[in-house]
Amino acid sequence: MKRIAIVEDEAAIRENYKDVLQSHGYLVQTFANRPDAMLAFQTRLPDLAIIDIGLGDEIDGGFTLCQGLRALSPTIPIIFLTARDSDFDTVTGLRLGADDYLSKEVSFPHLLARLAALFRRCEQLKAPATPDNLLTRGHLTIDANRIQVYWRDLPIELTVTEFWMVHALARHPGHVKSRTELMQEAKIYVDDSTITSHVKRIRKKFIAADTEFDCIDTVYGMGYRWDSQSS
C-alpha cells in the first residue's frame, strides 16, 4: 500500500484530503507543520508527499520543507497543493525540486490522476533491471528501471523530472530537443524559464562529479541537445 504524507496546517482540509485518499486505498499520514513532518521524514520517508506552502507561522514553510525533503531523497515524488497559484510561487516550487504544483481548486479526480501518474513514473524503481532499459552514451549510463544515472560510474542524484529530461536528451544524441518536448518527456507543465533552470541544475550536478562535463549543448532559440562527442 502506498504511503502518502500530507502536510497541511488547516485541519478540516487536511482531514478531507486524508479521507479521500484513504478511500482510494492509500495509507495516509498527516502533519500540521513543517518541524513535525521533517522529524517524521528523517525516520521514515513516505512514498509521496503533498505539501502546502504556508504552514502556520511559516509563510514559506512548505518551500523549506521541500528543500529538506529533497535533501533526504532526490527521487521521492513531491506535490505542492496550495491556494497560492501565482506564476512566481509555481516556478519557485518547481525549481526547489517539486514534481508537480497544483491549486487547491483542483478536483479530487484530477488530484488522484496526478498521483497515479507520479506513482507510475516511480514504479520502475522497483522493476528488475533489463538490458533493454540500460542506455549507454560514452561515459553516461542510464538505468531506466531504477531511474538512476551514472557518469563515469558515479551515480548522479537527479530528481524524477531531471532524470526524464536527461533520458530524453541522451536517447538521441545530436538531436535538438525543444523546451516543449522536454516538458512532454518529463510530464511537467511549466514555463520555458523553469526548463532552463532544470537544465542548469542538471549541468551543475554532472559538473560536481566531473568538472570537465560538457555534454549538454544549448542551441539558442531552439532548445538543448546531448553531445556525445564531449563524453
C-alpha positions, 0 to 999 in steps of 0.5 A: 500500500502506498504511503502518502504524507500530507502536510497541511496546517488547516485541519478540516482540509487536511482531514478531507484530503486524508479521507479521500485518499484513504478511500482510494486505498492509500495509507495516509499520514498527516502533519500540521507543520513543517518541524513535525513532518521533517522529524517524521521524514528523517525516520521514515520517508513516505512514498509521496508527499503533498505539501502546502506552502504556508504552514502556520507561522511559516509563510514559506514553510512548505518551500523549506520543507521541500528543500529538506525533503529533497535533501533526504531523497532526490527521487521521492515524488513531491506535490505542492497543493496550495491556494497560492497559484501565482506564476512566481510561487509555481516556478519557485516550487518547481525549481526547489525540486517539486514534481508537480504544483497544483491549486487547491481548486483542483478536483479530487479526480484530477488530484488522484490522476496526478498521483497515479501518474507520479506513482507510475513514473516511480514504479520502475524503481522497483522493476528488475533491471533489463538490458533493454532499459540500460542506455549507454552514451560514452561515459553516461549510463542510464538505468531506466528501471531504477531511474538512476544515472551514472557518469563515469560510474558515479551515480548522479542524484537527479530528481524524477523530472531531471532524470526524464529530461536527461533520458530524453536528451541522451536517447538521441544524441545530436538531436535538438530537443525543444523546451516543449518536448522536454516538458512532454518527456518529463510530464511537467507543465511549466514555463520555458524559464523553469526548463532552463533552470532544470537544465542548469541544475542538471549541468551543475550536478554532472559538473560536481562529479566531473568538472570537465562535463560538457555534454549538454549543448544549448542551441539558442532559440531552439532548445538543448541537445546531448553531445556525445562527442564531449563524453 
